[in-house]
Amino acid sequence: MRRFATDNGLSIAFGLLFLAALALQSIAGWHSYNAEQIEHHEQLVSWGRYVSSSSFAVAVLENWQSEYLQFTLFILLTVWLLQRGSPESKEPGKEGRESEKEQKLGKHADASSPPWARVGGLRTLVFSNSLLILMATIWVLSWLGQSIAGVAEFNQQQSAHGEGAISWTEYLTRADFWERTLQNWQSEFLAVGSMAIFAVYLRQRGSPESKPVGASHAATGVEG
């Protein structure tokens, strides 16, 4: 167990932080939701009912979808686009999908290469793009879940005010849906773009997200 914890410390730490933050979010959201219920002279709900509601689902999924959109675009764009001096970028001249030899595919695979890197054909093609496929799939599903929960929450509010419900496609044309969605997207794009630029000139000793402290500002694709 100690060896497992050491070898997987980063994922374990972020997994625990995620669960703690999600739990605290649910508690804070529950109290906020009930405060609005009191304000509108409506019945209070239990914590269990709140975490199974469309309100909580929207709050969670609208952040998930923007995060996975960020990863999807970052994985895709860094194949072709460069940022000179950034450890987040490949070195100039190495942009693109690279050769089979550089990627250890087919006959260039070594003994430790995953089986699907050696077999060729469709399986190797899928495995060659598997990270992008997974991130894009999670993003699409999260966005879809956000929109479905969003229209359910919206229609619940419409019903409470004695107004008619709208369809999912009508909800997708609403400015408030896209305002919430784009609010998350722009923050993710800003964060990733800032990291790519700041890492050119700033350092964090010992971090693989930073260049070595003494590396030149022009050094690209070098991790410390």
N, C-alpha and C positions, 0 to 999 in steps of 0.2 A: 504493500500500500504506500509506503514511503517513497519507493522508487516511482510508482505510478503518479503520485502527487507531484514529485519533482519534475518528471518528464512532461506533465500536463498542467503545470502550475498556472500558466497564462490563461488557458481556457477555463480552468476551474475557478480562478479568481474572478474573471469576467462573468462566468455563469452565476456565481454567488452574488456579485454586485447587481446583475440583471434581476435576479429573483428578489433581492432586497428592495431594489428601486421599484419593481413592479408591485410588490406588496404595499410599499409606502404610498405609491401612486393610487392604488385602489382605496386605501384608507382615506387619503386626502380628498380624492374624487368623491367618495361616498359622503363625507361630511359636507363638501361643497354642494353636491346634488341635493342633500336633505335641507341645506340652508335655502336653496331655491324653492324646494317644496314648501317650506314654512312660509317663505315670502309670498307664495301664490296660494296659500291656505289649502295645500294639498297634503295627502297622506305621506308619512315618512316611509322609507323602504329599508329593508335589512341590508347588511353588507353583501350577503349571498345573492340577493336579488339585484343589487347594483352591479356586481362584477359579471353577471350574466346578461346585463342590459346592453342595448345598442349604444348608449352613451359611453360606457366604459370601452366597448369595442372600438368605437370611432377614435377615442382618445389614444388608444394603444396603436391601432393599425395605421393611423395617419403618420405616425412617427416611424413605424417599421418600414412602410413602403418608401419613404424618402431616404432612409438609410440604405436600403438595398438598391435603390436607383443609383445612389452615389457609388456603391461598390461596382454595380454593373457597368456604369459609364467609365469609372476609373480603370477597371480591368481592360475594357475594350479600347479606350483611347490611348492607354500607355503602350499598346502594341505598336502604334503608328506614330504617336506624337512624343516629342522630346521636351525636356526642360533642362537646359545645360546647367550643370552644377548641382542638380538635385539628386539625392539618393533614391527618390521615388521614380526616377526616369532611367531608361536604358542609355547606354553611351551613344553619342552621335555615330552614325554609320551602322548601328545594329537595329534600327527601327524595322518593323515588319515582323512576319511570322517566323523568320529565321530558317536555316536549312535543317534537313532531317538529322544531319550529323550534330549540329549544335543542340538540337532538341532531343537527341538520343532516341530516335525513332527507328523502327524496323531493324535492319541489320546493324545499325549503329547503337542499339540498346545494349546495356551492360547487364551483368548478372542480377543487379539489384533493381533494375527497371521494372515497373508494374507490367503485368502480362499484356494489358491492352495497348501498351506502347510498342509491343513487338509484333502483334498479330497482323496489323495492316487492315486496310479496308474500312468499312463503316465503323467498326468498334474503335479503331484508333482515331478516326475522325471525331467521333463523339467524345472520347476521352481527352482529345486534344483541346476541346472546347467545353469540357464538363464544368469548370468553375464558372464560366460566363453563363452557361445554360442554367445552372442551379440558381445563381444570384438573380438572373432575369426572371426565372420562374417564381421565386419567392417574392420579388418585387411586384410582378403582375398579380399574383394571388393576394398579396397584402393590399394592393391598390383596389382590387375587386372587392375584397372584404370590407375595406374602409367605405367604399361607395355604397355597398349594400347595407351596412350598418348605419351609414349616414342618412340614407333615405328612410330607413325605419325610424331613426331618431327624429328626423324632420316631420314625418307623418304623425308621429306620436304627439309632437308639439302642435301640429295642425289640428289634430283631434281634440286636444285639450282646449284649444281656442275656438272650437266649433267650426273649423274650416275643413275643406276637402283635401283628400290625400292626392299625391302626385305619383307618377310612375318613376321607375329607376332611370329611364332615359331622360325624362324631364328634369330629374334631379341633377343629372350630369351636365345640363346646360345652365345651371344656376351659378351666378357669380360667387355666392358665398362658399360653394363647394370648391371652386377653383382658387378662391382667395386663400382658403385653409391649406389646400394642396400645394400651391406655389409658394406659400410662406415657408413651408418645410423644405421644398426643393431648393430655393435660393440660399437658405442657410447651409445646406449640405454642400452646394457648389462653392460657396464662399470658404467653408472650412477646408475642403480638399485643395482648392487653388491656393489658399494661404499657406497650407503646409508645404506644398510643392515649392513655393517661392521662399518662405522663411528658412527652409532646410538648406538652401543654397548658402546662406550667410551665417546662420546660427547653428549651434552644436548642443548635443546632450551626451556627455561622456558615457559610454557603455551601451547606448541605445542603438538597436539595428535600424531605427528610423532616422538616425543621424549619421553624418559622415564622421570619421575620426576627427578629434579635436584639431589636430595639426594638418588635416587635409586641405588642399587648395580649394578656394571658392569655385574654381572651374572644374574640379573633379566631379564626374557624373557617374551615377550608378554605383557609387562606393558606399558601403555601409560600415559603421563603426561597431 
